[in-house]
């Protein structure tokens, strides 16, 4: 059986969609952001290791034209096609599915947070055959392929056509033992295609686990559509073994952990991981970076991270206002966030701060507090690699924030106009101008004090290259607002 895992080309006004394994979708002018889709790549690896013929085409990040993409796609002649989708591009994918189904006898499966939350509509609007819900869709996809090939049991959480009827076999189930997953076949999934400007190149992504260990944020589609707000970690030995393999085989300079909040919330895990890295002689051989909750960054944790080889932490601040953090169910205060980020910087770690604006309740004083907080943290012990990202809030279907927006009549669009969720303009009522404030936050990178402190912290040619790529990325992002 031949299975194609594909990302058909999607762009808008010359900007490319940030789709694969991206929690917050947008079209971006930055060529330096090509995020490695870890779960789909694991799916491709599982299928190949179990004897299936697998094609991987990411036409978005490979910058293929539709003609180039279709030539490779039809040459492979798959029996089943798998597409990761998201709210702003679901209508694009419906159209693509209908087109290929009209021309070929091929089965099509959709995966992703949108269809996990809203599977029914895709059957109404397209000729899709299967929808795999939940975040462990790599394992579920293997089970589906084995069912089609050998008649084995179907995975839980599957929606499918049975004649004229749409059926499903119940709620998806999450696996307990993530160590059983294979290490990703990086050649099969074209790993060198992917990069992000805030990492030393060459770099790649891993996931130490699945699900946030502490948070339950109301805006997070992954927590509510994928992981049932639970967290599972691979063992420290298993993660260290993968890092060792990646360093030996690909001579990487940096590896990023794209688990929702990394493994940083689990101090015992970090202690064991430090031992594993030390015993394998990996400390100093590669930089490690990770998503992180700032309230978990006490001094002992930061010390463990630094000693284990971590360089950069991506921390979600979201708002500088405690009232907003409470409404978002962040489970941390602005005082905890500031203390954690400063602890990290005190230990020589770099920090990338993520923020959002445009909450329906947000006042001009609230967003000024966010700006002042971010500026304070950006200028605190500034080093090459410190940076920020800013966007305005999008309530994806399946999240508590989406349900609250429906209930309180916050939408300024038809909530079913999914293409409007692409972050090109606000979709919720706002007392501020979210686009202007996003641009103002991004512009902190250009402040003379931040620029000078960054320049004076350059210590190597690698620092210079990181700064150069980061500047190009920031300039690209600022065109988006």
NULO-409660 format. One record per residue (C-alpha): x, y, z. Coordinates in steps of 0.1 Angstrom, whole numbers. Layout:
// NULO-409660
@px:X	py:Y	pz:Z
...
This chain:
// NULO-409660
@px:0	py:0	pz:0
@px:13	py:34	pz:-10
@px:7	py:64	pz:14
@px:14	py:100	pz:6
@px:17	py:125	pz:35
@px:14	py:159	pz:18
@px:12	py:196	pz:23
@px:-3	py:211	pz:-9
@px:11	py:245	pz:-18
@px:-9	py:273	pz:-1
@px:1	py:310	pz:-1
@px:-17	py:344	pz:1
@px:-5	py:376	pz:-15
@px:31	py:363	pz:-17
@px:31	py:351	pz:19
@px:35	py:314	pz:29
@px:12	py:296	pz:53
@px:28	py:285	pz:86
@px:9	py:253	pz:88
@px:29	py:222	pz:97
@px:28	py:216	pz:134
@px:21	py:253	pz:142
@px:-2	py:262	pz:170
@px:-9	py:298	pz:158
@px:-15	py:300	pz:121
@px:-6	py:329	pz:99
@px:7	py:337	pz:65
@px:42	py:351	pz:68
@px:66	py:371	pz:48
@px:95	py:355	pz:66
@px:114	py:328	pz:48
@px:133	py:320	pz:80
@px:103	py:302	pz:96
@px:98	py:266	pz:84
@px:87	py:245	pz:113
@px:95	py:208	pz:113
@px:62	py:188	pz:117
@px:73	py:162	pz:142
@px:40	py:142	pz:146
@px:34	py:139	pz:108
@px:71	py:130	pz:104
@px:67	py:103	pz:130
@px:36	py:90	pz:111
@px:57	py:87	pz:79
@px:84	py:69	pz:98
@px:59	py:44	pz:115
@px:44	py:36	pz:81
@px:77	py:30	pz:64
@px:90	py:8	pz:92
@px:59	py:-13	pz:90
@px:63	py:-20	pz:53
@px:43	py:7	pz:36
@px:56	py:27	pz:7
@px:56	py:64	pz:18
@px:59	py:97	pz:0
@px:65	py:129	pz:19
@px:59	py:162	pz:0
@px:58	py:195	pz:19
@px:51	py:218	pz:-10
@px:47	py:248	pz:13
@px:81	py:247	pz:29
@px:98	py:234	pz:-3
@px:82	py:264	pz:-21
@px:68	py:242	pz:-49
@px:44	py:254	pz:-75
@px:11	py:235	pz:-78
@px:23	py:221	pz:-111
@px:56	py:208	pz:-96
@px:37	py:194	pz:-66
@px:11	py:176	pz:-87
@px:37	py:161	pz:-110
@px:54	py:144	pz:-80
@px:21	py:135	pz:-64
@px:6	py:118	pz:-94
@px:38	py:101	pz:-103
@px:37	py:83	pz:-69
@px:1	py:73	pz:-75
@px:-9	py:68	pz:-38
@px:-36	py:45	pz:-25
@px:-41	py:69	pz:5
@px:-34	py:105	pz:10
@px:-29	py:122	pz:45
@px:-32	py:159	pz:50
@px:-26	py:179	pz:82
@px:-51	py:208	pz:82
@px:-60	py:238	pz:103
@px:-89	py:262	pz:106
@px:-77	py:290	pz:82
@px:-69	py:265	pz:54
@px:-96	py:238	pz:58
@px:-116	py:252	pz:29
@px:-85	py:250	pz:7
@px:-81	py:214	pz:16
@px:-118	py:206	pz:10
@px:-113	py:219	pz:-25
@px:-81	py:200	pz:-31
@px:-97	py:168	pz:-18
@px:-127	py:171	pz:-41
@px:-104	py:177	pz:-70
@px:-82	py:147	pz:-66
@px:-112	py:125	pz:-57
@px:-128	py:134	pz:-90
@px:-97	py:123	pz:-109
@px:-85	py:93	pz:-89
@px:-96	py:63	pz:-69
@px:-77	py:73	pz:-38
@px:-86	py:74	pz:-1
@px:-81	py:106	pz:18
@px:-76	py:111	pz:55
@px:-75	py:145	pz:74
@px:-56	py:151	pz:107
@px:-51	py:181	pz:128
@px:-66	py:202	pz:156
@px:-95	py:217	pz:135
@px:-109	py:183	pz:124
@px:-103	py:168	pz:158
@px:-127	py:195	pz:172
@px:-151	py:197	pz:142
@px:-150	py:165	pz:121
@px:-186	py:166	pz:108
@px:-183	py:196	pz:85
@px:-154	py:182	pz:65
@px:-176	py:152	pz:54
@px:-204	py:176	pz:44
@px:-181	py:199	pz:24
@px:-156	py:174	pz:9
@px:-152	py:138	pz:-2
@px:-128	py:130	pz:26
@px:-129	py:93	pz:36
@px:-114	py:94	pz:70
@px:-108	py:119	pz:98
@px:-84	py:109	pz:125
@px:-90	py:128	pz:157
@px:-66	py:134	pz:186
@px:-29	py:142	pz:188
@px:-15	py:107	pz:185
@px:-27	py:106	pz:149
@px:7	py:91	pz:139
@px:-1	py:59	pz:157
@px:-38	py:60	pz:146
@px:-28	py:65	pz:110
@px:-7	py:33	pz:112
@px:-36	py:14	pz:126
@px:-59	py:27	pz:99
@px:-34	py:17	pz:72
@px:-30	py:-18	pz:87
@px:-68	py:-21	pz:88
@px:-70	py:-13	pz:51
@px:-42	py:-37	pz:43
@px:-47	py:-65	pz:67
@px:-82	py:-61	pz:83
@px:-69	py:-54	pz:118
@px:-88	py:-32	pz:143
@px:-95	py:4	pz:136
@px:-81	py:31	pz:159
@px:-104	py:48	pz:183
@px:-114	py:84	pz:174
@px:-119	py:76	pz:137
@px:-147	py:92	pz:117
@px:-154	py:75	pz:84
@px:-180	py:70	pz:56
@px:-201	py:39	pz:55
@px:-222	py:43	pz:24
@px:-242	py:74	pz:27
@px:-237	py:76	pz:65
@px:-210	py:92	pz:85
@px:-199	py:70	pz:115
@px:-173	py:72	pz:143
@px:-160	py:47	pz:168
@px:-159	py:69	pz:199
@px:-134	py:92	pz:216
@px:-98	py:90	pz:207
@px:-74	py:73	pz:231
@px:-39	py:85	pz:240
@px:-10	py:60	pz:244
@px:9	py:57	pz:276
@px:43	py:47	pz:264
@px:59	py:72	pz:241
@px:93	py:55	pz:242
@px:78	py:29	pz:218
@px:77	py:55	pz:191
@px:106	py:53	pz:166
@px:131	py:80	pz:161
@px:120	py:100	pz:130
@px:134	py:90	pz:96
@px:149	py:124	pz:89
@px:159	py:116	pz:53
@px:124	py:104	pz:44
@px:109	py:137	pz:58
@px:135	py:160	pz:42
@px:147	py:174	pz:76
@px:172	py:199	pz:61
@px:143	py:218	pz:45
@px:132	py:231	pz:78
@px:147	py:259	pz:99
@px:138	py:288	pz:122
@px:158	py:319	pz:126
@px:161	py:318	pz:164
@px:182	py:285	pz:162
@px:218	py:279	pz:152
@px:219	py:261	pz:119
@px:218	py:233	pz:111
@px:191	py:225	pz:135
@px:161	py:202	pz:139
@px:131	py:196	pz:162
@px:122	py:168	pz:186
@px:94	py:163	pz:211
@px:103	py:151	pz:247
@px:66	py:143	pz:252
@px:31	py:154	pz:243
@px:9	py:178	pz:263
@px:16	py:207	pz:287
@px:25	py:195	pz:321
@px:10	py:225	pz:340
@px:-11	py:247	pz:318
@px:-47	py:245	pz:306
@px:-49	py:278	pz:286
@px:-83	py:286	pz:272
@px:-68	py:295	pz:237
@px:-47	py:264	pz:232
@px:-61	py:242	pz:205
@px:-35	py:215	pz:210
@px:-44	py:210	pz:247
@px:-81	py:208	pz:241
@px:-83	py:191	pz:207
@px:-52	py:169	pz:209
@px:-41	py:160	pz:244
@px:-72	py:161	pz:266
@px:-52	py:185	pz:288
@px:-28	py:158	pz:299
@px:9	py:154	pz:297
@px:31	py:124	pz:289
@px:69	py:124	pz:287
@px:94	py:101	pz:271
@px:121	py:88	pz:294
@px:152	py:109	pz:298
@px:173	py:80	pz:284
@px:152	py:77	pz:253
@px:154	py:114	pz:246
@px:192	py:115	pz:252
@px:196	py:85	pz:228
@px:178	py:104	pz:201
@px:199	py:135	pz:206
@px:230	py:113	pz:205
@px:219	py:98	pz:172
@px:211	py:132	pz:157
@px:244	py:147	pz:167
@px:264	py:118	pz:154
@px:245	py:115	pz:121
@px:238	py:151	pz:112
@px:264	py:172	pz:130
@px:236	py:195	pz:143
@px:244	py:228	pz:162
@px:210	py:230	pz:179
@px:179	py:208	pz:187
@px:146	py:223	pz:197
@px:121	py:205	pz:219
@px:86	py:214	pz:205
@px:67	py:196	pz:233
@px:41	py:221	pz:245
@px:61	py:232	pz:276
@px:90	py:209	pz:271
@px:99	py:187	pz:300
@px:109	py:217	pz:321
@px:79	py:214	pz:345
@px:93	py:180	pz:357
@px:124	py:186	pz:378
@px:131	py:149	pz:385
@px:130	py:143	pz:347
@px:156	py:171	pz:342
@px:179	py:157	pz:369
@px:179	py:123	pz:352
@px:183	py:139	pz:318
@px:213	py:158	pz:329
@px:230	py:126	pz:340
@px:222	py:109	pz:307
@px:236	py:139	pz:287
@px:267	py:139	pz:308
@px:273	py:101	pz:307
@px:270	py:102	pz:269
@px:294	py:131	pz:265
@px:268	py:153	pz:248
@px:270	py:184	pz:269
@px:288	py:211	pz:249
@px:284	py:191	pz:217
@px:250	py:206	pz:207
@px:228	py:234	pz:219
@px:194	py:225	pz:233
@px:163	py:248	pz:233
@px:127	py:243	pz:244
@px:93	py:256	pz:249
@px:89	py:265	pz:286
@px:64	py:278	pz:311
@px:81	py:307	pz:329
@px:65	py:299	pz:363
@px:85	py:266	pz:363
@px:119	py:285	pz:359
@px:131	py:286	pz:395
@px:168	py:288	pz:401
@px:174	py:251	pz:405
@px:156	py:244	pz:372
@px:176	py:271	pz:354
@px:208	py:257	pz:368
@px:199	py:222	pz:356
@px:190	py:235	pz:321
@px:222	py:254	pz:318
@px:244	py:225	pz:330
@px:226	py:201	pz:305
@px:234	py:223	pz:275
@px:202	py:244	pz:270
@px:206	py:277	pz:253
@px:172	py:292	pz:245
@px:137	py:290	pz:261
@px:105	py:300	pz:243
@px:82	py:314	pz:270
@px:45	py:324	pz:266
@px:39	py:356	pz:284
@px:7	py:363	pz:264
@px:-3	py:394	pz:285
@px:13	py:417	pz:310
@px:-20	py:420	pz:329
@px:-30	py:395	pz:357
@px:-67	py:399	pz:350
@px:-61	py:388	pz:314
@px:-39	py:359	pz:325
@px:-67	py:347	pz:348
@px:-93	py:350	pz:320
@px:-70	py:329	pz:298
@px:-67	py:303	pz:325
@px:-29	py:306	pz:322
@px:-24	py:294	pz:358
@px:5	py:318	pz:364
@px:8	py:354	pz:374
@px:28	py:382	pz:357
@px:50	py:383	pz:388
@px:58	py:346	pz:384
@px:65	py:350	pz:347
@px:88	py:380	pz:352
@px:107	py:362	pz:380
@px:111	py:330	pz:358
@px:124	py:348	pz:328
@px:148	py:369	pz:348
@px:160	py:337	pz:365
@px:167	py:322	pz:331
@px:186	py:352	pz:319
@px:205	py:353	pz:352
@px:218	py:318	pz:343
@px:229	py:329	pz:308
@px:199	py:314	pz:290
@px:184	py:332	pz:261
@px:146	py:338	pz:261
@px:121	py:342	pz:233
@px:89	py:358	pz:247
@px:56	py:352	pz:230
@px:27	py:377	pz:234
@px:-8	py:382	pz:222
@px:-31	py:413	pz:220
@px:-67	py:420	pz:210
@px:-86	py:402	pz:238
@px:-122	py:414	pz:238
@px:-119	py:427	pz:274
@px:-84	py:443	pz:269
@px:-82	py:480	pz:275
@px:-55	py:504	pz:263
@px:-40	py:503	pz:298
@px:-39	py:465	pz:297
@px:-20	py:464	pz:264
@px:3	py:491	pz:276
@px:11	py:469	pz:306
@px:19	py:441	pz:282
@px:42	py:464	pz:262
@px:60	py:477	pz:293
@px:65	py:442	pz:307
@px:79	py:428	pz:274
@px:102	py:458	pz:270
@px:115	py:454	pz:306
@px:122	py:417	pz:300
@px:138	py:422	pz:266
@px:162	py:448	pz:280
@px:171	py:428	pz:311
@px:206	py:413	pz:306
@px:201	py:413	pz:268
@px:222	py:389	pz:248
@px:223	py:377	pz:212
@px:193	py:354	pz:208
@px:169	py:372	pz:231
@px:138	py:380	pz:210
@px:100	py:382	pz:210
@px:70	py:372	pz:189
@px:37	py:390	pz:189
@px:3	py:381	pz:174
@px:-33	py:388	pz:182
@px:-56	py:363	pz:197
@px:-75	py:338	pz:174
@px:-101	py:315	pz:191
@px:-98	py:283	pz:173
@px:-128	py:259	pz:173
@px:-125	py:233	pz:200
@px:-111	py:257	pz:226
@px:-129	py:272	pz:256
@px:-121	py:306	pz:243
@px:-140	py:298	pz:211
@px:-170	py:287	pz:230
@px:-168	py:318	pz:252
@px:-166	py:340	pz:221
@px:-198	py:324	pz:207
@px:-216	py:327	pz:240
@px:-207	py:364	pz:246
@px:-211	py:375	pz:209
@px:-175	py:386	pz:206
@px:-171	py:376	pz:169
@px:-170	py:404	pz:143
@px:-171	py:378	pz:115
@px:-193	py:348	pz:108
@px:-176	py:321	pz:130
@px:-179	py:297	pz:101
@px:-158	py:319	pz:78
@px:-128	py:298	pz:87
@px:-104	py:315	pz:62
@px:-107	py:347	pz:83
@px:-89	py:330	pz:112
@px:-55	py:335	pz:93
@px:-43	py:364	pz:115
@px:-45	py:389	pz:87
@px:-71	py:408	pz:107
@px:-88	py:405	pz:141
@px:-119	py:383	pz:143
@px:-130	py:394	pz:178
@px:-143	py:427	pz:191
@px:-115	py:448	pz:206
@px:-111	py:481	pz:225
@px:-76	py:486	pz:210
@px:-60	py:483	pz:175
@px:-44	py:448	pz:177
@px:-25	py:452	pz:145
@px:-8	py:484	pz:156
@px:1	py:470	pz:190
@px:16	py:438	pz:174
@px:38	py:460	pz:152
@px:48	py:481	pz:182
@px:57	py:450	pz:202
@px:78	py:436	pz:173
@px:95	py:470	pz:170
@px:111	py:466	pz:204
@px:137	py:447	pz:184
@px:146	py:479	pz:167
@px:150	py:501	pz:199
@px:186	py:515	pz:200
@px:191	py:503	pz:236
@px:181	py:467	pz:226
@px:202	py:468	pz:195
@px:233	py:481	pz:212
@px:231	py:456	pz:241
@px:227	py:428	pz:215
@px:256	py:440	pz:194
@px:279	py:443	pz:225
@px:270	py:407	pz:235
@px:284	py:391	pz:202
@px:311	py:366	pz:211
@px:315	py:344	pz:180
@px:308	py:341	pz:143
@px:279	py:318	pz:152
@px:264	py:347	pz:173
@px:268	py:370	pz:142
@px:250	py:345	pz:119
@px:222	py:340	pz:145
@px:218	py:378	pz:147
@px:218	py:382	pz:109
@px:191	py:355	pz:104
@px:171	py:368	pz:133
@px:171	py:403	pz:118
@px:159	py:390	pz:84
@px:131	py:371	pz:102
@px:120	py:401	pz:122
@px:119	py:423	pz:92
@px:98	py:397	pz:74
@px:73	py:394	pz:103
@px:69	py:431	pz:107
@px:56	py:432	pz:71
@px:27	py:410	pz:83
@px:12	py:437	pz:106
